Amino acid sequence: MNFQSQFVKTALLSVAFIILSFTAVNAQSSEEYSFKVTNNTRTTIKKLLVAEAGKKYGYFDIGKGIPPGKTVTLVWDKSTNNQACVQYFKAVYSDGVESEAAEFDFCEDELELIFDR
């Protein structure tokens, strides 16, 4: 009887270990990359454009925009996880003015982009 009890305990520990292993792998694969954007201008940012060096600009969905004086946190789409850390960003303001492209390293922890005109 003692052998069966020991076997059951070992089996349960093995199953628990396997479940925890799958949970850890799943948590790593769902990691999100985020950054903050601060609008230090007097004009709403309506679009944020982003591109890798030499590539076509895409954009972040920022809803109705980023009002003056506000900071928002944005999350990269998982499809970009294999892109380069260095990306170029532009802001497009509600008055139609587009900022100069600025280079940012998104591998930095707690990155914040600050837009001043």
Secondary structure as UniProt FT lines:
FT   HELIX           2..29
FT   STRAND          34..39
FT   STRAND          45..51
FT   TURN            53..54
FT   STRAND          58..60
FT   TURN            63..64
FT   TURN            68..69
FT   STRAND          71..75
FT   HELIX           78..80
FT   TURN            81..82
FT   STRAND          86..93
FT   TURN            94..95
FT   STRAND          102..105
FT   TURN            106..107
FT   TURN            109..110
FT   STRAND          112..115
//
